[in-house]
Amino acid sequence: MSMIFDLRRVSRDEADALRQDPADIDFFLHGTEPQEPPKGFLQSLFGGGSSPKKTRTWQAPDEDMVLSLDKNWHLLHYLLARDPWKGPLPQATLMGGDPLGTVDVGYGPARLVQPEQISDFLAYLHTLDKQAYASDVTSQELEEQEIYGAYPEWTPRDAEDLWEYIEDMKSFFQAATTNNECIILYLY
């Protein structure tokens, strides 16, 4: 089973609504309604319990509103922050943000990154050089740190091959900055 990491741009109004009702995150991200616990015996017998469910229509986001780092998310985070799970900001922004409630969207809750954090991360991305940003990382280091998505034959050339994701993140974070948006980070 793979762990996929996606980023989704959202308006400030959408971010505020999700902060107020974080239980709605699965519907927002995937169109999945929250699961209701089954009725108990007495509820079934006497008809008590929840009211009829509203039917909602989910609208998939436009393609440019979502960026998938696919299975490269952990490797990219490590190359940028040099820490397996945390690290200094803005380098560790991919593992940052504030949890949006406690609903598990696959591998923990979704996290919200604010516009000022987005701007800081974007500025950091612009300081990187394709040939140098991960030239000193070794396969042994990746193995010791247990980096998901890394492989034993890792070379600095592989970091250059991942540069496309850095360029995609620059464009994605720039669009969020231009539109004064937030970004939701989620792993599923």
N, C-alpha and C positions, 0 to 999 in steps of 0.2 A: 504494500500500500504506500502510495506516495504522499508526501506533504507538500501542498501547493500554497504559495504565498501570493496574495493579490493586494493591490492598493486600489482604492476607489476614491476619486474626487467627489466631494459633496459640497453643496452650498452651506453657508452658515446657518440658514434656516433649517435645513435637513439635519445638520449636526446638532442644533439646539433641540429639535424634536427627538432625536435619538438619545440625547442626554436626559431629556425629561421622561422618555419611555424606552429604556434600553432593551426591554423584553421584546421589542419589535424588530430587533436587528436581523434575525433570520429572514423575516419577510422582506425587509429592506434590501438585504444583500442577494437573496436567492428566490424570493417569492414563496418561502415555506412558512406556513402558519404555525404558531406555537402549538405544541402538543398539550392537550387537556388530559388530566388524569381520568381514568375510566370512572363511571358512576358507581357508587357503592350499591349494595343490595337494596337498602331503604330508599335511596334516591331513585333507583330503577322502578321499585314497587310503587312509590307514591308520586313519582314525577318531579321531585324537587331537584334543585341544582341549577345549573347554568341556563341562561337564556339562549335562544337560537343564535348560531354563529353568523356574523355578517360575512357576506361574500365580497372579497376584495379582488381587484385585478392588479396584478403585479406588472410593472413595466420594466423590462430589462434596460439597464443603462446604455447610453450610446457607447460605442466601441472605444472612443477616445477618453472616456471617463474611468476606465479600468486599465490597470497595468499589471500583468502577471509576471512575477519573477520565477514562476514555475518552481522547479526543484532546486534552483540556484540561489534561493534566498539566503540560506545560512552561509554559504560560501561567500556571497557578495557582502553580507554583513561583516563577516570576519575580515575580508580583505579591506574593508573600509574602516572598521573600528579596532581591529587587532585584538578582539576579545570574543570568546565564543558566544556569550549571551548578553553582555552589557556593553560597557565601554564609554568613552567620553562623548558628549554631545558637541557638535552636531553629527560627528562621524557615526554614532550608534542610533541614529534616528529610525532605522528600520526596525529596531527592537524597542523603540521609545513610544511616546504617546501615552495618553491616559485611557485606562480601560473604560469601555462603554458597557457598564453594568457587569453582570456575572454570567450571562448566557454564553455557553460554550458553543462557538461557531465551527468547531472542528477540533482545534487544538488550543483551547482557551478562549477568552473573550476577545472581541475585536477591540482595537485601540484607535483613538482619535488623535491626529497630529494637527496642531493649531497653525494658522498662517505664519506667525513669527518663527516657529520651528521649521516650517517649510522653507522659508526664505534663508534661514541659516544653513540648512542642509544643501540647498541649491548652491549657495555661495561656496560651500565646501566642495561639492562635486566639480565646480568650475576650476578648482585649484589642482585637480588631478591631471596627471600625465599618463597617457595610454601605456607607454613602455615602462614607466617607473612605479606606478601606483601599487603594484604587488610583486615587483621583480625579486624581492628578497624572501618571499614566502616559499617554503619547501613542502614537499609531500609528507615528510616526516612530521613537520609542525602541524599540518592539517590533520594527520592521523592522531597525533598526541592530543590535540584539542577536540577530537571527535566531531569534526565538522561534517554535517549532513551534506551530501552531494559531492564531497571531495572524493578523489580516487587516487590509488597508489602511484600512478604514473604522472602526477601533477608536475608541470613545469611553468616557468614564467610565461611561456607562449600561451598556455591555457588562460592565464589572466587577461592577456590581450584579446583572446577569443570572447571573453565575457564583457569586453568593453562596450559592445552593443547595448547591454543592459544599462551601463552607466549613461550612455547617450540617451536611451529611452527614459531613464529616470530624470535626466536634465530637462527633457522636453515636457515630461509629465508634471514635474514640480514647477516648471516655469508656467505652464498653463494654470496650475492651481494658484500661483502667485498673481498672475495677470487677472484672474477672475475672483481674487480674494476668497478662495475656497479653503476648506479643510480637507484632510485625507484620512480615510479609514484604512487601517492595516489589519489583515486577517489571514490566518493560517488554517487550512482545512485539508 
